[in-house]
Amino acid sequence: MQEEKGGLGKKERAVFQPLFPVMEVTMENLKTLEGKVRIILEKNKDARDDDMVLYLALCNDYLANAGEIPLAEIMERHKSLGLPGFESVSRTRRRLQARYPELMSSISVQAKRAAGEKDYRRYSKRK
């Protein structure tokens, strides 16, 4: 079989299947992610206050055995496990909380986040 640059010929590339689906950033995936994050935020008040709690709940939603997989493996292999990136989840939470006031975090967490944002703005303006 004739090989192309890069190793595999057309025929081998056509039959190659990854072990796990890779999470590609598409409009459909983002809509699915937004729906899943919204459901978690509606049911889990702790997830509204803490992105790690939110990400854990989301991992449990995507993977039936998420609790059995070491954290390091989840973080290193999130794409091959079909999980969204942590920053995408955090960004989605912020967008949903801005759009739906009933999903907002507690008052104390809102105050901490506002103070942290002010501190970061001051930090980023320094030379």
Beta strands, then each sheet from edge to edge (+ up, - down):
end
